[in-house]
Amino acid sequence: MTSIQGAEAGAEAGQGSRRDVAVVAFAQTVHRRSTDRLSEVELVLPVLQDVLKQTGLTTDRIGFTCSGSSDYLAGRAFSFTMALDGVGAWPPISESHVEMDGAWALYEAWVKLRTGQADTALVYSYGKSSPGSVRDVLTRQLDPYTLAPLWPDAIALAALQTQAAIDAGLTDERALAATAVRSRRAAEANPHAQLRGSADVGELLEQPYEVRPLRRHDCPPVSDGAVAVILAVGDTARALHPRPAWIRGIDHRIEAHQPGVRDLTDSPSTRLAAARAGAFDAPVDTAELHAPFSVQELILRRALGLSDATEVNPSGGALAANPVMAAGLIRIGEAAARIHRGESRRALAHATSGPCLQQNLVAVLEGEQS
């Protein structure tokens, strides 16, 4: 056997030995415009207690813990170490952290479980945008030499993306307002959402522009919040929940750092991640899309080939609540929760990071096959 054939055989053996992983618990805060009276620990602690209570697990039975947050939002280095107080000082834990949305922390935990390094994992993330200007903070993720010194904030960049879509004939301001209306009305049934409402399209179009062609309803609300999920493998997952939400595939991809060299009206990284995750293998009945700006839902719908048969953002999505560094993980949790409740059989969850949908993660979740 040649070395290449041996490597391929080993890869196939490893693929066969990997274990199924499921989301067995999900909790989130009530997202608010400001939580000035709460520290990060006080924000995170209730959701951590909630997911443990849902499963009956104690911290000593959690094999791996991973979190996602941003030091830039917190305004201090290694801020995540303070939030660890919410997990507890004892017993010692196997722990990791990503300076990303919690969806990427879930990906790291999923790898740990798939490769047999743990049987259960606790994943959480949080963000407090209210203390500073999140529009300005997000400029720090831009190219430090050519873009960041110009301070183009997140809404200005999204306005460029929106105008590109309008110029390409893909949408118009009325269609974008209709997306916002649907999101806010869907959020009426979500007790954790920040924005709800029954305003119609005409009312929204009478509002002034934030950055043309974006009005306030096209942009995400400034939100403080936290989220936590628990993952488990195989029979452990079945013992912890009567209807686990199995992660059938998950992948993330990244596009060029410079928005100027990308087609802002398309998201090839989302399409590739979805293909690698198996999203196109069968229809999905639910899609939770992390689209902080109204035009981004349109772009993601096209990239994912979603039809009208798919219910998109039944939770209200990021237009109803957008805690930075937590909103992507919330999309996975909301999709899993619909499977837990028997409201969905096969769901897609999406998370994004970076300007104009630069980085994208797609996960496919399914209920137990009968």
ZAVO-407280 format. One record per residue: x, y, z of N, C-alpha, C in turn; residue in one letter. Coordinates in pm, whole numbers, plus 50000, padded with zeros to 5 digits. Layout:
N
XYZXYZXYZa/...
***
This chain:
370
500854988150000500005000050000500895012450000m/500635021949909501415034149906501035043050022t/501905053050046501625061950158500345069850136s/500075073450007498855080949980497625072350007i/497675059649959496555050649984496355048350134q/497455047450206497375045650351496725057550418g/497095069550371496505081550428495005082050401a/494625078150277493205078150244492435067950328e/493025056150345492375045950427492215050550570a/493275057150623493205062350759492135072950773g/492015081650669490995092050673489605085950674a/489415075350591488105068850588487785062250721e/488795056150781488575049850912488215060351016a/488935071751011488645082451105487235087951086g/486805089250956485465094150928484425084950990q/484665071950978483695062351030483635062351182g/484725065951247484765065451392484255078151458s/484025088551379483525100951436482095099251483r/481745106651587480475104351654479465115251624r/478195111651627477135121451606477045130651726d/476855143551698476775153751802475445160951790v/474825164051903473525170751903473505182352001a/472665192051972472335202652068471225197352157v/471465197252287470465191652380469885202152474v/470425214252474469875224852559470265238352502a/469395248152519469605261552465468925271652557f/469615282252591469045292952673469645306152630a/468855316652641469345330052609468695340052703q/469325351652714468765362352796467625369152722t/466885377252793466005387052728466925398352683v/467005400552554467965410152501467435424452517h/468305433152564467895446652597468815456952533r/468315469252526469125480252471470325483052558r/470175481052687471285483552778471135475052903s/472255469952951472295462553078473425468253164t/473445481453176474535488153246474715483253389d/473645478553451473735474453591474305460353606r/474485453353495474965439653501476395438653448l/477235431253520478555427953468478405416553369s/479505413353298479455402053204479115388953277e/479665387453399479375375253477477895374553508v/477305385453552475885385653586475015383553463e/475505387553347474775385553222474785370853181l/475925364353199476115350653152475555340253250v/475685342853379475375332753480473965326753466l/472905334553445471575328453437471415318553322p/472025321353206471855312053093472675299353116v/473825300653182474605288753215473835279753312l/473225285753411472435278053508471225271653440q/470655278853344469465273953276469755261253194d/470825261453114471105249753030471515237653115v/472215240053223472575228953312471315223053376l/470395231653415469145226953476468325219053376k/468305223453250467535216453147467995201953130q/469295199853142469855186553118470075178553246t/470045185153361470345178453486471835176153507g/472665182353423474105180853436474655190453541l/475775186753597476555195653683477865198553613t/478555208853657479755213253586480825202353580t/480855193453678481875182953675481585172353569d/480395172853509480045163353404480145169553264r/480625181753257480855188453128482295185753085i/482455179452969483795175552927484625186752869g/483965197052811484695207852746483825220352749f/484445231652772483755244552776484425254052679t/483625260952597484195270452501483305282752494c/483915294452485483155306952484483585315852369s/482705325152334483005335052233482645348852283g/483535358452261483265372152303484285381252237s/484255394152271485185403752211485765413052317s/487075413252326487735422452418487495437052379d/487305439452249487065453152203485745458552257y/484715449952260483445454252316483545456452466l/484265447552532484395448652678485315460052719a/486235463852630487145474752660488315470852748g/488625457752754489785453452832490275439952779r/491545437652795492155425452745491745413452829a/491655401852764491315389152830490055390252916f/489075397552863487835399552941487095386452964s/487295376652874486575364052889486955356553017f/488145359253071488545352353194487655356453311t/487155368753307486235373153413484895366153402m/484425364253276483145357453257483195342953302a/484405337253307484545323453352484075321553496l/484015332453572483475331453708482055326053706d/481335328353595479985323253584479935308253571g/481015302253519481095287753507481405281553643v/482235288353720482595283553853484075280753864g/484605283053981486045281354004486425266854030a/485455258654060485725244554092484555236054042w/484795224553984486105218053964486855224053845p/488155221053830488915225753715488275220653585p/488325228753479487655224953354488625225653237i/488285218453131488955219753002488245230852928s/488965241752899488295253852853489045260152737e/488295266852649488885274252537488025286452508s/488535295252424487825307652393488165311852251h/487185317652182487435323452050487035338152053v/487825346351989487495360651976486595362051853e/485455355351862484495354451750483105352851809m/482125352951722480775349451763480775335351821d/479865332851915479805319851979479545308251886g/479065310851764478865300051666480195293251634a/481275301151633482595295351606483125287951729w/482715291951848483035284351968482335270851964a/481095270851913480375258151899481085249051800l/481625254851694482355246751596483565239951662y/484305247451745485445241551813484995230251906e/483905232551978483405222252068482935210051990a/482305212351876481845201251791483025192551747w/484135198951711485335191351672485835182951789v/485845188751909486275181452027485445168852049k/484135170452036483245159152060483345148751949l/483445153551826483515144251712484775135551718r/485855141151769487125133951772487335126251902t/486315125651986486375117152104487075123052223g/487345136252223488045142252336487095145852451q/485785145152425484795147852529483465142052483a/482565140152579481225135352547480175146252558d/480475156652634479565167952650480355180852641t/479675191552601480345204652591479355215652625a/479855225652693479105237752723479675249052638l/478825255552561479245266552474478425278852510v/479075290052528478335302252559479025314352497y/478275324852479478845337352429477995348952477s/478545360652471477855372452523478425385052459y/477645395452464478115408252412477365419752476g/478105429952516477505442152568477935453552476k/477025457452387477325468052290476995481852344s/476155482452447475635495352492476655504852553s/477725500152621478625509752685479355519152589p/479585515052464480305523452369479585524052236g/480255528852134479675529552000480085517151923s/479165507551911479505495151842479805497751694v/479205508251639479485511651498480955514651479r/481545521651575482965525051565483855513351604d/483435505851706484245494551751484475484651637v/483455482351557483565472451450484515476751338l/484915489451336485925493351236487275486851264t/487495482251386488775476251423488995462651357r/487955457051293488125444451224488495446551076q/488635459151035488975462050896490485461950875l/490885462150750492305462550718492965474450788d/494005472050868494555482850951495325493450874p/495655490850748496465500250672495645508950578y/494615503250515493905510750412492475514550449t/491815506350532490415509050562490185514450703l/490755507850803490505511950942490815526850967a/491895532450909492165546750934491075556050882p/490245551250789489165559450735487925558950824l/487865549650918486755547951012485405546350940w/485295537850840483965535150785483205525850879p/482145530750939481465522551040480625511550975d/480075502851058479365490951008478155494650923a/477445505350960476255509150885476645515150750i/477735522650744478195528150617478565517150520a/479255506850569479625495650483478395488050437l/477435486050527476195479150489475405487450389a/475485500650399474805509250302475395507450163a/476725505950155477355503150026476845489849969l/476735479850056476245466850012474795467749964q/473995475150039472585476650002472425484049870t/473195494649853473105502249727473535493849609q/474545485349630474985476349522473865466849482a/473115461749581472015452549551470875459849480a/470595472249521469555480049455469955483249312i/471205487249292471685490549158471665478349065d/471845466449124471825454149044470405449349016a/469405456349069468025452749045467545440949128g/468255437749236467905426149318466855429449423l/466725442049459465785445949564465495460849552t/464645465749640464385480149650464035483249794d/463855495849825463645499849964462345494250020e/461325492749937460055487149985460225472450023r/460955465049943461175450849974461995449250101a/462945458150123463745457550245462895460750368l/461995470450354461095473650464460175461950494a/459745454650391458895443050412459615432250492a/460925430850470461715421350548461715425350696t/461895438150722461895443050861460535440950926a/459465443450853458115441450907457905426850945v/458285417850856458115403550884458925399351005r/460165404351018461015400751131460405405351263s/459915417651266459365422951390458065416051429r/457285412351329456035405351360456325391051408r/457325384651349457715371351397458215371951540a/458885383051575459445384651709458375386251816a/457135388951776456055390251874455905377551957e/456225366151896456095353351967457365349252040a/458385357652034459675354452096459865363152220n/459765357452339459875365652461461255371452483p/462265366752410463625371652429463975383052334h/463135385752235463445395852134463405409752194a/464155418652133464225432452180463235441452107q/463115439651975462235447851894461055439651845l/459865444851866458655438951812457825450351755r/456825447051678455985457751627455095453251516g/454085461351490453125458351385453075469351280s/454095477951276454135488651176454125482551037a/453465489350943453445484250807454565490650725d/454705485950602455795490450516455725505450493v/454525510550469454385524850442454885533450557g/454565529550679455025537050796456545537150804e/457165525650780458625524850790459305533350684l/458725533850565459345541550456459235556650477l/458415560750571458315575050603459415579650698e/460155570050756461205573550851462445578950779q/463245587350845464445592850781465525582250763p/466465585250676467585576150652468595577050766y/469215565550797470385565350884471615568550800e/471865560150702472855562450597472185557450469v/471915566350379471155562750259471835551050187r/471075540650149469615539150148469045531850271p/469785531450381469345524250500468585533350596l/467415528550638466695534850748466905526450874r/466405531350984466665524351110466175509951108r/465035507451043464495493751042465355484150961h/466235489350875467145480950796468375476750875d/468555482450993469775480451072469445472951201c/470405465951256470155458351379470105467651500p/469305464251599469295472251722470575469751803p/471005479751876472095477851972471555469352085v/472175457952109471635448252204472705443052298s/472325441052423473145433752519472475420252544d/473285409752548472685396752573473705385552578g/473225373852617474085362052628473295349752587a/474025339052553473405326652509474285315052551v/473675303552572474445291452606473745279352546a/474535269652503473995256852456474835245652516v/474265233952520475005221952559474955212052443i/476105206552410476245196252308476535182952376l/476085172252312476385158852364476435149052247a/477105137852268477265128052162476355115952183v/475945109852071475295096952070474255094452177g/474405083352247473435079252349473385089052466d/474495096152489474475106352595473465117152561t/473435121352434472475131452390471045126252405a/470825113852369469475108052380469015107152526r/469955105052614469615104252756469295118052814a/469855128352753469685141852806468485149152748l/468025144952630466865151652567466075141452487h/464745141952495463935132152420463985134252269p/464345146352224464425149152082465665157852055r/466845151952053468055159852028468045165951888p/468695177251874468855183651744470245179951691a/470295169751605471575164451558472215173751457w/473485176751477474235184951381474725175651271i/474025175651158474365166751048475545171850966r/475775184750971476925190350901477145204650946g/478395208950947478725222650985480045226450919i/480095238650867481295243150797481335258350799d/482525263950794482625278550783483705282250683h/483465293350613484355298050507484525313150519r/485575318150456485895332350465486185337950327i/485835350450307486095357250181487185367750199e/487525374350093488595384350095488315394950201a/489385399350266489255409350372488755422650317h/489195426250198488845439150139487465438450074q/486485445850122485165445750058485215449949912p/486205458249876486285463549740486625453249635g/487145441649674487485431349575486425420249571v/485315422349641484245412349644483005417549572r/482175408349525480845411749478479935411949599d/479605423849646478855425149771477415420549759l/476955417649637475575413049620475465397849627t/476575391049649476575376449655477385371949776d/477205359349816477955353849929478445339849893s/479495338849811479995325549774480515317449891p/481005323949996481475316450113480325309650184s/479155316150189477975309850247477555297750164t/477585299450033477175288549944478115276649960r/479415279249970480395268449985480245261650120l/480095269650226479925263750359478665255250364a/477595259950300476345252250298476515239150224a/477245239650112477475227350036478285217450118a/479315222150185480155213450266479395207850386r/478415215350434477635210850549476485201750509a/476265200150378475185191450332473835198050325g/473815211450321472535218650322471735216350195a/472415213250085471715211549958471315196949933f/471605188150027471285173950007469795171150018d/469075179350092467635177750110467065191250153a/465765193550129465175206450166465205208750317p/465255221350357465145225050499463815232250518v/463165229750631461885236350655462035249050737d/463185250850800463455262750881464855267850850t/465015280950843466345286850827466455298750921a/467385298051014467695309251102468955315851046e/468775327550985469855334450917470335346350999l/471645347051020472245358251092472455369550992h/471415377650975471435388650878471185401650953a/472235408151005472025420251084471395431651005p/471565431850872470985442150788469985435850692f/468915442850663467825436950586468285431550452s/469195438250384469645433450252470375420250263v/470995417550377471775405350391470895392950395q/469665394250440468755382750433468495378950287e/468285388950203468095386350061469305379250001l/470495384350031471725378449977471895364050023i/471615361550150471755347950204470705338550146l/469485343350130468445335150069468875330449930r/469445339549853469875336149717471045326449720r/471995328849809473175320149817472795306049861a/471785305049946471385292049999470275285549917l/469755292649817468715287149732467435284049808g/467075292349904465885289649987464615293349911l/463635284649919462345287149854461355292549956s/460165295849909459115300849998458635290050094d/458985277550066458575266650154459385266450284a/460485273650287461325274250406460935286250490t/460665284050617460345295050709461635301450755e/461815314250722463055321250750462905330050873v/463805328450966463865336451089462525337351163n/461965325851199460725326251278460925332351416p/462165333751460462465340051588462495355251579s/462505360551457462675374951437464055378451386g/465035369751413466385371851359467125383451422g/468225387251358469085397751413468485411651400a/467455413251318466785426251310465905428751432l/465635418051508464825419451629465675420051755a/466875414251751467835414851862469185410551808a/470215418551837471525415651778472645417551879n/472705409151985473855410052075475115405452003p/476015414751978477225411751903478025400851976v/478515391251901479245379551948478345368452002m/477035370852008476105360552053475035357451949a/474765366851857473635365451765473765353251674a/474985349651634475165337951549474875324951622g/475365323751745475085311851825473595310851857l/472945322351873471505322451896470765316351778i/471255318951656470605313051538470655297851543r/471785292351585471895277751599470965272851709i/470945280051820470075276251931468605276851895g/468195287351823466795288651784466395277451688e/467285274051594466985263051502466865249851578a/467775247751674467725235451755466455235051839a/466055246451893464865246851979463615242951902a/463535246651776462365242851695462325227751673r/463495221651660463555207051649463175200751783i/463665206551893463315201352026461795201352047h/461145211851997459685213152018458875205451914r/459545199451819458835192151714458255201051607g/458685213651600458185223051499458985222751370e/460105215851372460955214951254461575201051247s/461735196151125462395183151107463855185051063r/464075194550971465425197150919465605212250908r/466565217450982466745231950990468165235850954a/468285247950903469585253750870469815265750961l/471035266851012471405278451093472655284851033a/472675298051034473775305450972474295316051068h/475585318051067476205328751147477205336151059a/477375348951086478325356851008479175365551099t/480305369751046481195378851117481955386851013s/482415398651053483155406850959482235415550875g/482805425150800481995434450722481365427950600p/480095431150576479405427150453479455412050430c/479145404250534479105389650524480455383850483l/481535388350548482865383550511483095369050550q/482715365450674482915351750723481555345550751q/481375333050709480055326850721480175312350765n/479305308650858479215295050910477805289850885l/477705277450841476395271250816476365257650887v/475285255350957475065242451024473705236950982a/473635223850964472395216950932472025208151050v/470805209751101470355202251217469125194151182l/469005182351239467865173751214467385167351343e/466085164151345465545156351454465865141651433g/465585133651533465835119251524464975113251415e/465615105151330464885098751222464095086951277q/462815086151244461965075351293462085063051204s/
***
